[in-house]
Amino acid sequence: MKFPDEGHLWQLLGILHHRASDFAGASEALETATLLMPLESATRWALADCQARLGRAELAWQLYRHLAGDDAFCRDLARREPT
């Protein structure tokens, strides 16, 4: 990557990998982003989802529990239309 210290670019790369069902690539990019900046709530959910799909249940559980305590994330989730 041309700008390795840009957390927002790592976050975007992780989301793109997640949407392409490349959960290992997404996890790696999102973990790099977490070292550079605080992740947005939706991105933290994507990271938790990656961990769960990669068989890292304990880490996924910890991330999901942390998200459950995020009032802004819970309000945003409640406003979303079911898919």
C-alpha positions in Angstrom: 0.0 0.0 0.0 1.3 3.4 -0.9 0.3 5.1 2.3 0.8 2.5 5.1 0.1 4.9 7.9 -3.4 5.9 6.7 -5.9 4.3 9.0 -8.9 5.3 6.9 -7.4 3.6 3.8 -6.9 0.4 5.7 -10.4 0.6 7.1 -11.8 1.1 3.5 -9.7 -1.8 2.2 -11.0 -4.0 5.1 -14.6 -3.2 4.3 -14.0 -3.9 0.6 -12.5 -7.3 1.4 -15.4 -8.1 3.8 -17.9 -7.3 1.1 -16.1 -9.6 -1.3 -16.2 -12.4 1.4 -12.4 -12.3 1.8 -12.6 -12.5 5.6 -8.9 -13.2 6.1 -7.9 -10.2 4.0 -10.6 -8.0 5.7 -9.4 -9.1 9.1 -5.8 -8.2 8.3 -6.7 -4.8 6.9 -9.0 -3.9 9.8 -6.6 -5.0 12.4 -4.0 -2.8 10.8 -6.5 0.1 10.8 -7.1 -0.4 14.6 -3.5 0.2 15.2 -3.7 3.6 13.4 -7.1 4.9 14.5 -10.3 4.1 16.3 -12.6 2.2 14.0 -16.2 3.3 13.3 -18.9 1.1 14.9 -19.9 -0.5 11.6 -16.3 -1.4 10.8 -15.9 -2.9 14.3 -18.9 -5.1 13.5 -17.3 -6.2 10.2 -14.1 -7.1 12.1 -16.2 -9.1 14.6 -18.0 -10.8 11.7 -14.6 -11.7 10.2 -13.3 -13.2 13.4 -16.5 -15.3 13.7 -16.3 -16.6 10.2 -12.6 -17.4 10.6 -13.3 -19.5 13.6 -12.0 -17.1 16.2 -15.1 -17.3 18.4 -13.6 -15.8 21.6 -12.3 -12.8 19.9 -15.5 -12.3 17.9 -17.5 -12.6 21.1 -15.4 -9.9 22.8 -15.9 -7.6 19.9 -19.6 -8.2 19.8 -19.9 -7.6 23.5 -18.0 -4.3 23.1 -20.4 -3.2 20.3 -23.4 -4.1 22.5 -22.2 -1.4 24.9 -22.0 1.2 22.2 -25.2 3.2 22.4 -24.7 5.0 19.1 -24.2 1.7 17.3 -27.3 0.2 18.9 -29.4 3.2 18.0 -28.1 3.1 14.4 -28.8 -0.6 14.2 -32.4 -0.1 15.5 -33.1 2.5 12.7 -32.0 0.2 9.9 -34.5 -1.6 7.7 -34.4 -5.4 7.9 -32.8 -7.0 4.9 
